[in-house]
Amino acid sequence: MARELTEVGVVGLGTMGAGIAEVLARAGLSVTAVDVDEAAVARGREHLEHSTGRAVTRGKLDAAERDAILGRIRFGTSLEDLTQAELVVEAVPERLELKREIFAALDKICPPDTILATNTSSLSVTEISVATGRPGKVIGMHFFNPAPVMKLVEVVRTVVTEQPVVEDVEALAARLGKVDVTIGDKAGFIANALLFGYLNHAVSMYENRYASREDIDAAMRLGCGLPMGPLALMDLIGIDTAFEILETMYRQSRDRLHAPNPIIKQMMTAGLLGRKSGRGFYTYAGRDSAEVVPDAQTPAEGRAAEGAREVRTVGVVGSGTMATGIIEVVAKGGYDVRFVARSPEKVEAVRTALAKSLEKQVQRGRLDEAARDEALVRVSGTTVLDELADRDLVIEAVVESLPVKEALFANLGEIARPGAVLATTTSSLPVIECAQASGRPEDVVGMHFFNPAQVMKLVEVVSTISTAPDVAATAHAVSQRLGKHAVSCSDRAGFIVNALLFPYLNDAVKMLEAHYATADDIDAAMKVGCGYPMGPFELLDVVGLDVSLAIERELYTEFREPGFAPAPLLEHLVTAGYLGRKTGRGFRDHANRDLARR
């Protein structure tokens, strides 16, 4: 049975250490908080007073509760003050030698049964533990910043951590109101191991000038529902902190995808550390400010749509979910739209689905009846591709098969009037192949809508090396009129969103495959620790494991990066027909609503 701890210590009173002390005191524990000198202690005390004062202002604490929390915390400048602690949490800077020095000192000062916990986010807990004479009493207790708000704690056991120690820390995490995931000692643990590979990849995308910082961040926020884009998140974390975590992960894993991108070190050397210094990937109003201010890289508003061709009529090829969503969005945007389906039955099915969707929006108060009727009047359907000959813009939304799309674009190249823009909604196939098939590659552009098109705000505008500038501008102008946020990128597998999303999902599968953590714990870590709307295995089951595997194969084929090779577990599940929600089973058994624990 787990011990009920009452007397705890915290070493280090920076932002994280002060936050941990607050969390512990809020739970009713007596806390001794120690830092190197009186100035550091004063800063930590000020942070605690500010944090609890803000909670009072927001109505989350009353004045008496704040005073009680602060009254449970004693401050000091000597580790000797921790002689009565039953557990000590270390939260000093991420330097292995410094942590080992502190743990060696604590080992001599604290009673033999005191648990020594490190808040490291990436260093080896095992390497820290061997600096003591009690490695079985050493454990990782990784809180997330800001500790009073973030619910996740990663409990990191080494190969020699005693089971009662694990149980005591798990019980403490529950008492603190945290969600804990208990895992082994591996670089980055769960959240950082998955997060920082993705962040590093985004930095490479920016350094290679594949897309602007604004477009990369907007794509991941709008396309994946993430709370922040990767480059803005790097600035929040701190460029120096990110470098240290990636460097540590690379030293342990030797995975090239964890090797810090060179620009990260260059920025760190130049003092461009993110929000804390007032400048990182973005420029801020001042040190520690969250307000982004314009700089030399800030794009002029509306410039991407300058010089666009005039579009009054739109054609859509396809009758599936995506095509129907695009038809609705285009009609509501005020365009005359004609769609082509394979049969009269498909034409009628699109009309029925469109009418049903618009009526539902009327019932929910999102659309008035006049707007519904006007949208329906703007839509006509046909089974004859030649009837798109008068369209200013034709958007293809057929099956994700390159031969099918090439055949279609070969026909559209002959049918569409001169000067018409031809767009493909492909999410992963090469746009240039469609462009070449058309015989008029300068008129072809990618317009990757996200599903459901009626809801998702993002459109990736994909230019090939042949796309005329005014064609890309047209895609931006149309997207703007449709109420979408368009981002620009070049014709490369995965574009922005899928190129960043699917390697992260693949890494999660590899983590599960290695039996490092369960699907539940990995999902919890990313949702609770990083604020993701869905965990990787939830998302994979929704997207479809077959779709995910196809995209990962495209990425691996194009980039030939060993780390992008699809995880064997994913391939085996697809082979077995376990494709996710659509078949009732993927990483979880949806038919029986039981979690598949692997």
C-alpha positions as CSV (number, residue, x, y, z in Angstrom):
1,M,0.0,0.0,0.0
2,A,1.3,3.4,-1.0
3,R,2.6,5.8,1.7
4,E,0.7,9.0,2.3
5,L,3.5,11.6,2.1
6,T,3.2,14.8,4.1
7,E,6.6,16.4,4.1
8,V,8.2,17.1,0.7
9,G,11.0,19.3,-0.7
10,V,11.7,21.1,-4.0
11,V,15.2,22.0,-5.2
12,G,15.2,24.8,-7.7
13,L,12.7,27.7,-7.8
14,G,12.6,28.7,-11.4
15,T,9.3,28.8,-13.2
16,M,9.0,25.0,-13.1
17,G,10.2,24.5,-9.5
18,A,8.0,27.3,-8.1
19,G,5.1,25.8,-10.0
20,I,5.8,22.3,-8.5
21,A,6.0,23.8,-5.0
22,E,2.6,25.5,-5.6
23,V,1.0,22.2,-6.8
24,L,2.3,20.3,-3.7
25,A,1.2,23.0,-1.3
26,R,-2.2,23.2,-2.9
27,A,-2.7,19.5,-2.2
28,G,-2.0,20.1,1.5
29,L,1.6,19.0,1.8
30,S,4.2,20.7,3.8
31,V,6.9,22.0,1.4
32,T,10.5,23.1,1.9
33,A,11.6,25.0,-1.2
34,V,15.4,25.5,-1.7
35,D,17.4,27.4,-4.2
36,V,21.1,28.5,-4.5
37,D,20.9,31.9,-2.9
38,E,18.6,34.6,-1.4
39,A,18.1,36.3,-4.8
40,A,16.9,33.0,-6.4
41,V,14.6,32.3,-3.4
42,A,13.2,35.8,-3.7
43,R,12.4,35.3,-7.4
44,G,10.8,31.9,-6.6
45,R,8.7,33.4,-3.8
46,E,7.6,36.3,-6.2
47,H,6.6,33.7,-8.8
48,L,4.5,31.9,-6.3
49,E,2.8,35.0,-5.0
50,H,2.1,36.2,-8.5
51,S,0.7,32.8,-9.6
52,T,-1.6,32.4,-6.5
53,G,-2.6,36.1,-6.6
54,R,-3.7,35.7,-10.2
55,A,-5.7,32.6,-9.2
56,V,-7.5,34.8,-6.6
57,T,-8.2,37.5,-9.2
58,R,-9.7,34.9,-11.5
59,G,-11.9,33.5,-8.8
60,K,-10.1,30.1,-8.7
61,L,-8.9,30.6,-5.1
62,D,-10.1,32.9,-2.3
63,A,-7.7,34.9,-0.2
64,A,-7.8,32.5,2.7
65,E,-6.9,29.6,0.4
66,R,-4.0,31.5,-1.1
67,D,-2.6,32.4,2.3
68,A,-2.9,28.8,3.4
69,I,-1.0,27.6,0.3
70,L,1.8,30.1,0.8
71,G,1.8,29.3,4.6
72,R,2.7,25.6,3.8
73,I,5.9,26.6,2.0
74,R,9.1,27.3,3.8
75,F,12.0,28.7,1.8
76,G,15.8,28.1,2.3
77,T,19.1,28.3,0.6
78,S,20.7,25.0,1.9
79,L,20.0,21.4,1.0
80,E,20.4,20.8,4.8
81,D,16.9,22.2,5.2
82,L,15.6,19.0,3.5
83,T,16.6,16.5,6.3
84,Q,12.9,15.8,7.2
85,A,11.6,15.4,3.6
86,E,9.9,12.1,2.7
87,L,10.3,13.0,-1.0
88,V,12.4,15.6,-2.8
89,V,11.6,16.9,-6.3
90,E,14.7,18.3,-8.1
91,A,13.8,21.0,-10.7
92,V,17.2,22.7,-11.6
93,P,18.4,23.4,-15.2
94,E,18.8,20.5,-17.6
95,R,22.5,19.8,-17.0
96,L,23.4,16.2,-16.1
97,E,26.4,17.0,-14.0
98,L,24.5,19.6,-12.0
99,K,21.7,17.2,-11.3
100,R,24.1,14.4,-10.3
101,E,25.9,16.8,-7.9
102,I,22.6,17.7,-6.2
103,F,21.4,14.0,-6.0
104,A,24.8,13.0,-4.5
105,A,24.4,15.7,-1.8
106,L,20.7,14.8,-1.1
107,D,21.8,11.2,-0.7
108,K,24.0,12.2,2.2
109,I,21.5,14.6,3.8
110,C,18.1,12.9,3.5
111,P,16.9,9.8,5.5
112,P,17.5,6.4,3.8
113,D,13.8,6.0,2.9
114,T,13.4,9.5,1.3
115,I,12.4,9.3,-2.4
116,L,14.6,11.4,-4.7
117,A,12.7,12.5,-7.8
118,T,14.0,14.4,-10.8
119,N,11.8,16.6,-13.0
120,T,14.1,16.2,-16.0
121,S,12.3,16.2,-19.3
122,S,14.9,14.3,-21.3
123,L,18.0,13.3,-19.3
124,S,18.6,9.7,-18.2
125,V,17.1,9.1,-14.8
126,T,19.4,6.1,-14.5
127,E,22.5,8.2,-15.0
128,I,21.2,10.6,-12.3
129,S,20.4,7.8,-9.9
130,V,23.9,6.2,-9.9
131,A,25.3,9.4,-8.3
132,T,23.5,8.2,-5.1
133,G,23.9,5.2,-2.9
134,R,20.1,4.5,-3.2
135,P,19.4,4.2,-7.0
136,G,16.3,2.1,-6.1
137,K,14.8,5.2,-4.4
138,V,15.4,7.5,-7.4
139,I,12.6,8.1,-9.9
140,G,11.5,10.6,-12.6
141,M,8.6,12.9,-11.9
142,H,8.2,15.0,-15.0
143,F,5.7,17.8,-14.6
144,F,4.7,20.0,-17.5
145,N,4.8,23.7,-17.6
146,P,2.9,25.6,-16.1
147,A,2.8,22.9,-13.4
148,P,-0.3,24.3,-11.6
149,V,-2.3,24.1,-14.9
150,M,-1.0,21.1,-16.8
151,K,-2.5,17.8,-15.7
152,L,0.1,15.4,-16.9
153,V,3.0,13.8,-14.9
154,E,5.3,11.3,-16.5
155,V,6.5,8.9,-13.8
156,V,9.8,7.5,-15.0
157,R,11.1,4.3,-13.4
158,T,14.6,3.0,-14.0
159,V,15.5,-0.7,-14.2
160,V,16.3,-0.6,-10.4
161,T,13.6,1.7,-9.1
162,E,11.8,-0.1,-6.3
163,Q,8.1,-0.9,-7.0
164,P,6.9,0.7,-3.6
165,V,8.6,3.9,-4.8
166,V,6.7,3.8,-8.0
167,E,3.4,3.2,-6.1
168,D,4.1,6.1,-3.7
169,V,4.8,8.5,-6.5
170,E,1.7,7.4,-8.5
171,A,-0.4,7.9,-5.4
172,L,1.0,11.3,-4.9
173,A,0.3,12.3,-8.5
174,A,-3.3,11.2,-8.0
175,R,-3.5,13.3,-4.8
176,L,-2.2,16.3,-6.8
177,G,-5.1,15.8,-9.2
178,K,-2.7,14.9,-12.0
179,V,-3.0,12.3,-14.8
180,D,0.1,10.1,-14.5
181,V,1.7,7.8,-17.1
182,T,4.3,5.4,-15.8
183,I,7.1,4.6,-18.2
184,G,10.7,3.4,-18.6
185,D,13.8,5.5,-18.7
186,K,14.1,6.5,-22.4
187,A,15.2,9.8,-23.9
188,G,12.3,12.2,-24.1
189,F,9.9,9.8,-22.3
190,I,6.6,9.9,-24.2
191,A,5.5,13.5,-24.8
192,N,8.9,15.0,-25.6
193,A,10.0,12.0,-27.6
194,L,7.0,12.5,-29.9
195,L,6.8,16.3,-29.7
196,F,10.4,17.2,-30.4
197,G,10.9,15.1,-33.5
198,Y,7.9,16.9,-34.9
199,L,9.2,20.3,-33.9
200,N,12.6,19.6,-35.3
201,H,11.0,18.5,-38.6
202,A,9.0,21.8,-38.7
203,V,12.2,23.8,-38.2
204,S,13.8,21.9,-41.1
205,M,10.8,22.8,-43.3
206,Y,11.3,26.5,-42.3
207,E,15.0,26.4,-42.8
208,N,14.7,24.9,-46.3
209,R,12.2,27.8,-47.2
210,Y,9.6,25.2,-48.1
211,A,7.0,27.3,-46.4
212,S,6.9,30.5,-44.3
213,R,6.8,30.4,-40.5
214,E,3.3,31.8,-40.5
215,D,2.1,29.2,-43.0
216,I,3.7,26.3,-41.2
217,D,2.1,27.4,-37.9
218,A,-1.3,28.1,-39.4
219,A,-1.4,24.8,-41.2
220,M,-0.8,22.8,-38.0
221,R,-3.3,24.8,-35.9
222,L,-6.1,24.8,-38.5
223,G,-5.3,21.5,-40.1
224,C,-4.8,19.5,-36.9
225,G,-6.5,21.6,-34.2
226,L,-3.3,22.1,-32.3
227,P,-3.2,24.8,-29.7
228,M,0.0,26.3,-31.2
229,G,2.0,26.0,-34.3
230,P,5.4,24.3,-34.0
231,L,7.6,27.4,-34.5
232,A,5.5,29.5,-32.1
233,L,5.8,26.6,-29.6
234,M,9.6,26.5,-30.1
235,D,9.7,30.2,-29.1
236,L,7.5,29.5,-26.0
237,I,9.7,26.5,-24.9
238,G,12.9,28.4,-25.5
239,I,15.3,27.7,-28.4
240,D,18.1,26.8,-25.9
241,T,15.9,24.4,-24.0
242,A,14.7,22.8,-27.3
243,F,18.3,22.4,-28.4
244,E,19.3,20.7,-25.1
245,I,16.4,18.3,-25.3
246,L,17.0,17.4,-28.9
247,E,20.7,17.0,-28.3
248,T,20.0,14.7,-25.3
249,M,17.6,12.6,-27.4
250,Y,20.0,12.3,-30.3
251,R,22.9,11.2,-28.0
252,Q,20.7,8.4,-26.7
253,S,18.8,7.4,-29.8
254,R,21.2,8.3,-32.6
255,D,18.1,8.9,-34.7
256,R,19.0,11.5,-37.3
257,L,15.5,13.0,-37.0
258,H,16.4,14.0,-33.4
259,A,19.7,15.7,-34.4
260,P,19.0,19.4,-33.7
261,N,18.5,21.3,-37.0
262,P,21.6,23.6,-37.5
263,I,19.5,26.7,-37.4
264,I,18.5,25.9,-33.8
265,K,22.1,26.1,-32.6
266,Q,22.8,29.2,-34.7
267,M,19.8,30.9,-33.1
268,M,20.9,29.9,-29.6
269,T,24.4,31.2,-30.2
270,A,23.0,34.5,-31.5
271,G,20.8,34.8,-28.4
272,L,17.5,34.4,-30.3
273,L,16.0,32.3,-27.6
274,G,12.3,32.9,-28.3
275,R,9.9,34.8,-26.0
276,K,12.3,34.9,-23.1
277,S,14.7,37.1,-25.2
278,G,12.1,38.9,-27.2
279,R,13.0,37.3,-30.5
280,G,13.2,33.7,-31.9
281,F,11.4,32.5,-35.0
282,Y,9.1,35.5,-34.4
283,T,9.8,38.9,-33.0
284,Y,8.0,39.9,-29.7
285,A,7.0,43.2,-28.1
286,G,9.7,42.6,-25.4
287,R,11.3,40.0,-23.3
288,D,8.9,37.4,-21.9
289,S,6.1,39.0,-24.0
290,A,3.6,36.8,-25.9
291,E,2.7,39.7,-28.3
292,V,4.1,39.1,-31.8
293,V,5.1,42.2,-33.6
294,P,5.8,42.6,-37.4
295,D,9.4,42.2,-38.6
296,A,11.2,41.9,-41.9
297,Q,9.7,38.4,-42.5
298,T,6.1,39.3,-41.8
299,P,4.1,38.9,-45.1
300,A,2.0,41.7,-46.4
301,E,-1.7,41.0,-46.0
302,G,-3.4,39.9,-49.2
303,R,-0.2,39.8,-51.2
304,A,-0.6,36.0,-52.0
305,A,-3.8,36.8,-53.9
306,E,-2.4,39.7,-56.0
307,G,-2.7,39.2,-59.8
308,A,-5.4,36.4,-59.5
309,R,-7.3,35.4,-62.6
310,E,-11.0,36.2,-62.5
311,V,-13.2,33.3,-61.4
312,R,-17.0,33.5,-61.6
313,T,-17.8,29.8,-62.4
314,V,-16.4,26.7,-60.8
315,G,-16.5,23.0,-61.8
316,V,-16.1,20.1,-59.3
317,V,-15.3,16.6,-60.4
318,G,-16.3,13.9,-57.9
319,S,-19.3,12.9,-55.8
320,G,-17.7,11.6,-52.6
321,T,-17.7,13.3,-49.1
322,M,-14.9,15.7,-50.0
323,A,-16.4,16.6,-53.4
324,T,-19.8,17.2,-51.8
325,G,-18.3,19.4,-49.1
326,I,-16.3,21.5,-51.7
327,I,-19.5,21.9,-53.8
328,E,-21.3,23.2,-50.7
329,V,-18.5,25.6,-49.7
330,V,-18.1,27.0,-53.3
331,A,-21.9,27.5,-53.6
332,K,-22.1,29.3,-50.3
333,G,-19.2,31.4,-51.4
334,G,-21.3,32.8,-54.2
335,Y,-19.9,30.9,-57.1
336,D,-22.0,29.2,-59.9
337,V,-20.9,25.6,-59.5
338,R,-21.4,22.6,-61.8
339,F,-20.3,19.2,-60.6
340,V,-19.7,16.0,-62.5
341,A,-20.5,12.5,-61.1
342,R,-20.2,9.1,-62.7
343,S,-23.9,8.3,-62.9
344,P,-27.4,10.0,-62.6
345,E,-27.7,8.2,-59.2
346,K,-24.5,9.8,-58.0
347,V,-25.7,13.2,-59.2
348,E,-28.9,12.8,-57.2
349,A,-27.0,11.5,-54.2
350,V,-24.9,14.7,-54.1
351,R,-28.0,16.9,-54.5
352,T,-29.7,15.0,-51.6
353,A,-26.6,15.3,-49.4
354,L,-26.2,19.0,-50.2
355,A,-29.8,19.8,-49.4
356,K,-29.7,17.8,-46.1
357,S,-26.5,19.6,-45.0
358,L,-27.8,23.0,-45.8
359,E,-31.1,22.3,-44.1
360,K,-29.3,21.1,-41.0
361,Q,-27.4,24.5,-40.9
362,V,-30.7,26.3,-41.1
363,Q,-32.1,24.3,-38.2
364,R,-29.1,25.1,-36.1
365,G,-29.3,28.8,-36.9
366,R,-26.0,28.9,-38.9
367,L,-27.7,29.8,-42.2
368,D,-30.9,31.5,-43.1
369,E,-33.4,30.1,-45.5
370,A,-32.7,32.6,-48.2
371,A,-29.0,31.8,-48.2
372,R,-29.8,28.1,-48.3
373,D,-32.1,28.5,-51.3
374,E,-29.5,30.8,-53.1
375,A,-26.8,28.2,-52.6
376,L,-29.0,25.4,-54.0
377,V,-29.9,27.4,-57.1
378,R,-26.2,28.0,-57.8
379,V,-25.5,24.2,-58.1
380,S,-26.1,22.0,-61.1
381,G,-25.0,18.4,-61.7
382,T,-24.1,16.4,-64.8
383,T,-22.5,13.1,-65.8
384,V,-20.7,14.7,-68.8
385,L,-17.2,16.0,-68.3
386,D,-17.4,18.2,-71.4
387,E,-20.0,20.4,-69.6
388,L,-17.1,21.9,-67.7
389,A,-15.7,23.6,-70.8
390,D,-17.0,27.0,-69.7
391,R,-15.7,26.9,-66.1
392,D,-13.1,29.4,-64.9
393,L,-11.8,27.0,-62.2
394,V,-12.1,23.2,-62.1
395,I,-11.5,21.4,-58.8
396,E,-10.8,17.6,-59.0
397,A,-11.9,15.6,-55.9
398,V,-11.8,12.0,-57.1
399,V,-10.2,8.9,-55.6
400,E,-6.6,9.2,-54.4
401,S,-5.1,7.2,-57.3
402,L,-2.5,8.7,-59.5
403,P,-3.5,6.9,-62.7
404,V,-7.1,8.0,-62.2
405,K,-6.1,11.6,-61.6
406,E,-3.7,11.6,-64.6
407,A,-6.4,10.3,-66.9
408,L,-8.8,13.0,-65.6
409,F,-6.3,15.8,-66.0
410,A,-5.5,14.7,-69.6
411,N,-9.2,15.1,-70.4
412,L,-9.5,18.4,-68.5
413,G,-6.5,19.8,-70.3
414,E,-8.4,19.4,-73.6
415,I,-11.9,20.3,-72.3
416,A,-11.3,23.4,-70.1
417,R,-11.2,26.7,-71.8
418,P,-7.9,28.5,-72.3
419,G,-6.9,30.3,-69.1
420,A,-9.0,28.1,-66.9
421,V,-7.3,27.0,-63.6
422,L,-7.2,23.3,-62.9
423,A,-6.9,22.3,-59.3
424,T,-6.3,18.9,-57.6
425,T,-7.4,18.2,-54.0
426,T,-4.8,15.4,-53.6
427,S,-3.4,15.1,-50.0
428,S,-0.2,13.3,-50.9
429,L,0.3,12.6,-54.6
430,P,2.6,14.7,-56.8
431,V,0.7,17.6,-58.3
432,I,3.3,17.8,-61.0
433,E,2.2,14.5,-62.4
434,C,-1.4,15.8,-62.8
435,A,0.0,19.0,-64.3
436,Q,2.1,17.2,-66.9
437,A,-0.8,14.9,-67.8
438,S,-3.0,18.0,-68.5
439,G,-0.6,19.3,-71.3
440,R,-0.9,22.8,-69.7
441,P,1.1,22.5,-66.5
442,E,1.2,26.2,-65.9
443,D,-2.5,26.2,-65.3
444,V,-2.5,23.5,-62.6
445,V,-2.3,24.0,-58.9
446,G,-3.0,21.9,-55.7
447,M,-5.9,23.1,-53.6
448,H,-5.9,20.6,-50.7
449,F,-9.1,21.1,-48.7
450,F,-9.4,19.3,-45.3
451,N,-12.3,17.0,-44.4
452,P,-15.0,18.1,-43.6
453,A,-14.6,20.9,-46.1
454,Q,-17.6,22.7,-44.7
455,V,-16.0,23.0,-41.3
456,M,-12.2,22.9,-41.8
457,K,-10.7,26.4,-42.5
458,L,-7.4,25.3,-44.0
459,V,-6.5,25.0,-47.7
460,E,-3.0,24.1,-48.8
461,V,-2.1,25.9,-52.0
462,V,0.5,23.7,-53.7
463,S,2.6,25.2,-56.5
464,T,4.7,23.0,-58.8
465,I,7.8,24.2,-60.5
466,S,5.5,24.9,-63.5
467,T,2.6,26.6,-61.8
468,A,2.1,30.2,-63.1
469,P,2.2,32.8,-60.3
470,D,-1.3,34.1,-61.2
471,V,-2.7,30.5,-60.9
472,A,-1.4,30.2,-57.4
473,A,-2.8,33.7,-56.7
474,T,-6.2,32.5,-58.0
475,A,-6.2,29.6,-55.6
476,H,-5.5,32.1,-52.8
477,A,-8.2,34.5,-53.9
478,V,-10.8,31.8,-54.2
479,S,-9.9,30.4,-50.8
480,Q,-10.2,33.8,-49.3
481,R,-13.7,34.3,-50.8
482,L,-14.7,30.9,-49.4
483,G,-13.7,32.0,-45.9
484,K,-10.7,29.7,-45.9
485,H,-7.2,30.3,-44.7
486,A,-4.8,29.4,-47.5
487,V,-1.2,28.5,-46.9
488,S,1.5,28.2,-49.6
489,C,3.9,25.4,-50.1
490,S,5.8,23.6,-52.9
491,D,4.9,20.3,-54.5
492,R,6.5,17.8,-52.1
493,A,5.0,14.7,-50.5
494,G,2.6,15.4,-47.7
495,F,2.8,19.2,-48.3
496,I,2.8,20.8,-44.8
497,V,0.3,19.1,-42.6
498,N,0.7,15.5,-43.6
499,A,4.5,15.8,-43.9
500,L,4.6,16.9,-40.2
501,L,1.7,14.8,-38.9
502,F,2.4,11.3,-40.2
503,P,6.0,10.9,-39.1
504,Y,4.8,11.9,-35.6
505,L,2.0,9.2,-35.8
506,N,4.6,6.7,-37.1
507,D,6.8,7.4,-34.2
508,A,3.9,6.8,-31.8
509,V,3.3,3.4,-33.4
510,K,7.0,2.5,-33.1
511,M,6.8,3.5,-29.4
512,L,3.9,1.1,-28.9
513,E,5.5,-1.6,-31.0
514,A,8.6,-1.4,-28.6
515,H,6.3,-2.0,-25.6
516,Y,7.5,1.3,-24.1
517,A,4.0,2.5,-23.3
518,T,0.4,1.5,-23.9
519,A,-1.8,3.1,-26.5
520,D,-3.8,4.6,-23.6
521,D,-0.8,6.2,-22.0
522,I,0.6,7.5,-25.2
523,D,-2.7,9.1,-26.1
524,A,-3.1,10.6,-22.6
525,A,0.4,12.0,-22.7
526,M,-0.2,13.9,-25.9
527,K,-3.7,15.1,-25.1
528,V,-3.0,16.0,-21.4
529,G,0.7,17.0,-21.7
530,C,0.6,18.8,-25.1
531,G,-3.0,19.9,-25.5
532,Y,-3.6,17.8,-28.6
533,P,-7.3,17.3,-29.4
534,M,-6.7,13.6,-30.0
535,G,-4.0,11.1,-29.1
536,P,-2.1,9.5,-32.0
537,F,-3.9,6.2,-31.8
538,E,-7.3,7.8,-31.6
539,L,-6.4,9.8,-34.7
540,L,-5.0,6.9,-36.6
541,D,-8.2,4.9,-36.0
542,V,-10.3,7.9,-37.3
543,V,-8.2,8.6,-40.4
544,G,-7.9,4.9,-41.3
545,L,-4.8,2.8,-40.9
546,D,-4.8,2.0,-44.6
547,V,-4.9,5.7,-45.5
548,S,-2.2,6.4,-42.9
549,L,0.0,3.7,-44.3
550,A,-0.4,4.9,-47.9
551,I,0.7,8.5,-46.9
552,E,3.6,7.2,-44.9
553,R,4.8,5.1,-47.8
554,E,4.6,8.2,-50.0
555,L,6.7,10.2,-47.6
556,Y,9.2,7.4,-47.3
557,T,9.4,6.9,-51.1
558,E,10.1,10.6,-51.7
559,F,12.4,11.5,-48.8
560,R,14.1,8.1,-48.3
561,E,14.5,9.0,-44.7
562,P,14.9,5.7,-42.6
563,G,13.0,7.3,-39.8
564,F,10.0,7.7,-42.1
565,A,9.7,3.9,-42.9
566,P,6.3,2.8,-41.8
567,A,6.3,0.9,-38.5
568,P,5.9,-2.9,-39.1
569,L,3.0,-3.0,-36.6
570,L,1.0,-0.6,-38.8
571,E,1.6,-2.7,-41.9
572,H,0.6,-5.9,-40.1
573,L,-2.7,-4.3,-38.9
574,V,-3.6,-3.2,-42.4
575,T,-2.7,-6.6,-43.8
576,A,-5.1,-8.1,-41.2
577,G,-7.9,-5.8,-42.2
578,Y,-7.8,-3.8,-38.9
579,L,-8.3,-0.4,-40.5
580,G,-9.7,1.6,-37.6
581,R,-13.2,2.8,-36.9
582,K,-14.5,2.0,-40.4
583,T,-13.9,-1.7,-39.9
584,G,-14.6,-1.7,-36.1
585,R,-11.1,-2.4,-35.1
586,G,-7.7,-0.7,-35.5
587,F,-5.5,0.1,-32.5
588,R,-8.6,-0.3,-30.4
589,D,-11.6,-2.6,-30.7
590,H,-14.4,-0.2,-31.6
591,A,-17.0,-2.9,-32.2
592,N,-16.8,-4.0,-28.6
593,R,-15.8,-0.6,-27.3
594,D,-12.9,-2.3,-25.5
595,L,-9.4,-0.8,-25.5
596,A,-7.0,-2.9,-27.4
597,R,-3.9,-2.9,-25.1
598,R,-0.8,-3.9,-27.0
